[in-house]
């Protein structure tokens, strides 16, 4: 017996057309954290060339000290280091035809703008991250209890261990001895997401981050409250774009703890 069917185009399927959803789904984007720790240089701009020079002033050559009544006040000096900021262009494009724009059921220009904005954000964040990676001081996690920190812009040891709360404390302590400027009054750690997971698995990092008590014993005489561990890292950011995501045998790009 004959009948009309949806499953067969010639018997019914041709009686309707599929509908294209108006809601556009875009590719998921990685976590981008580095660009927020940079500043715009106001001296750069139109009709000012592609380079901006800036000076860095050192501390005095010799610290002051005590004097006897008849001593002459010593004369010291400071040094000036001049560095350069170079203006660089970034660009990307997605061309499209008038025919596509005319016949498409979705606004082509809007989808292109979204794709280009996502690309622009990732490129600029990566550019900022690459500058952080050129820092003089680099930390290699040898194991969960040993952190080797170099000051010559290169790794002084091979990073073969997983990052732990002890390694984080070592790095933050080093930043403090270097008088590294803080961001909004806080030291900031930017880590790719597997490192954040490892820190949580290792345990104590939660106490370090939240400034909670680290012992639960009874108060001792003269110590009415259990001891409180000082905050080492006050802001921890996950990142999933520039940094690698490995759990051991880590290359130099793996751990970055930077402050603005």
N, C-alpha and C positions, 0 to 999 in steps of 0.2 A: 504494500500500500504506500503510495506516495505521500509526502508531507514536506512542509517547509521547515528548514532547520537553520539555527543560528550558526552552528559549527561549520556549515558549508556556505561559502561566500555566495555562490550562484543560487542557493536555495533560501537565502535569508540574511546572510552575513553582510551583504552589500546594502541592506536597508538602513544602516546606521554607520557613523564614523566614530572612532575613538576620540576622546577629548584630551587635550593637552592641559595639564594643571597650570594654573597661573602662578603657583608658588614655586620660586626658584630655590633649589638647594645648592649651596656652594661648598666647595671642599673645605674640610676642617683646617684650621690654621694652628701653627705651633705657638707655644707660649713665648712671648718676646718681652724681655725685661731690661735689656741693656740701655736702650736709647733714653730712658727716663733719667739716667744718671749722667747725662751730658747737658751742656749749656750752649745756647746760641751765642756766637761771638758778634757783638754789636758793631765792632770795627769793620767787619766784612760787609760788603754791599756793592751797589751799583757804582760804577766809575771809580772804583778804589783798587783795581788790579786784582790778581788772583792770589796774593799772599798777604798775610797779616803777621807782623813781627810782635813778639811780646817778651818782656823781660821778667826774669825770676831773680829775686834778691836773696842772697844767702844770709845766715846769721853773722854776727860780728866775728872777726878772725880769731880773737882771743877774749874769753869772758873776763868781765871786770872782777876786781878783788879788793882786798883791804889795802890801805895806804898808811904810811907813817905821816906824821905832821909835815915833814919837810920834803916828802916825795913829790916828784912831778907826775901829774896825771898821765898815764901812758896813752899813746895815740895808736888806734887800731884802724882797720878798714873792713869792708865787706866786698864780695865779688858779685858780678852780674852775669847771669847766663841768659843768652838770647836764643829763643826758639822760634819756629815758624809754623804757622797754620796755612795750609794750601787749600784753596777752594777747588772742589772737584765736582764735575757734573755726573749725574746718574740719569738714566733714561731707559724706557722700554715702550713698546707700542704694539697694538693689535689692530691691524687694518681690517676694514670690512666694506662690502660693496653696497651701493644704493639699492640693488635688486634684493639683497638679503634684508636690508632695513625695511623695504616696502612690503615684502611678502611674509616676513616672519610674524608669528602670532605673539611673540614676546619682544619687548623693547630691547633691541640689541645693544644700544649704547649703555643702558643701565648695567647689563651683565658685564660688559667690557670694563666699565668704571670700577665695579667691585673687584674684578680679577686684578686690575692694575693697582688699585689701592692696596690689596693684600700683598702683591709683589713689592710695592714700594715700602711697605712697613717692614717686611722681612729683610729686604736689602739694606735699609738704613740701620735696622737693629743689628744686623750682622756686621756692618761697618763699624759700629760703636763697639761691638764685642771684640772685633779683631784688634782694636786699639788697646782694650783691656788686656788682651793676650800678650801684648808686647811689654808688659810691666817688668820692672827690674827684678822684683822679688817673686819667686815662684816656689810653690810648696809641692813636694813629692811625698805621697803617702806610701811609705815603705811597708808598714803594717798598721794594724789598728792602734798601736801604742807608740809608733815612731813616725815623726814628720821631719823631713829634711828640707830646710828652707834655704834657698840660694838668693844672692843679691846681684848677680851679674847678668840677669836677663835670660839665663838658660837653666835648665834643670840640673841640679847637682847630684841627683840619684834617680834611679828608675822607680816609677810608681807601680808597685806590685801588690799593694794591699787595698782592701775595701775601706772606704772612709768611715770613721767612727766619731763619736762625740769628743774623744780625746784629741783626735787630729784637728777638729774644729777649734777646740780650746787653744791648742798650740798655735794655730794660724792667727786667731784673734789676738792672743797675747803678743805675737810679733807685730801685728798691725798697731797695737797700742804703743809698743816701744818705739815704733817709727813715727808716732804722732800723725798717723794717716787721718786726713780730714774726714769728718762724718757727714752723713746725708740726713738732714733734718734731725741732727743730734744723735743719730744712731749709726752703728756699724752694720753693714749690709753684706750678706752672703748670697751670691747667685750661683745656684747649683742645678745641674740637669736632674730630671725627676728621679732617675734611679738612685742618685746619691741621696736625695731626700728620703727615699724609701729605705735605703740602707741605714741612714741615721736613726730612723724610727725603729728599725729592727734591732739596732745596737742598744737602744734603750735610753740612757740618761739624757740624750739630746733634748728631750721634751722638758726636762727640768732646767736645762741650760737656757732654753729659749724662753721659758715662761717665768723664770726666776722663782720657782717653787722651792719649798724645803726639800733637802736631799737626804735627810734622815728622819726616821719616824720614832726614834727613841724617846724616852722620858726626859724632861728637862733636867739638866745637871745643876748643882749649886752654883750660883753666880751666872747661870745661863738660863734665864727663865723660859726662853723659847728655843726649839730645835734650830740648829744652824741653818742659815740661808745662803745658798750659793749665788754669787754675784752674776748678773746677766752677762754672758759672753757675747752671744749673738742676739741682737735685738730685732732683727728683721731677716727672715729667710725666704728667698724667692726661688720658685721652681722655674726651670727653663728647659725647653725641648726643641730648640732650633739649631743654634750654633754648636753647642757642646755635644760631645759624643755620649752615648749611653752604653757604657760597659760597666761590668761589676768587678773586674780585677785586671791586673796587668795594664794599668791605666797609662795612656800617653800624656804628654805634657798639657794637652788642652783640657784635661778632665776636671781638675779642681781649680776654680778661681774664687777667691774670696777677696773682694775689692771694696774699697770705699771711695766715694766721690771726693 
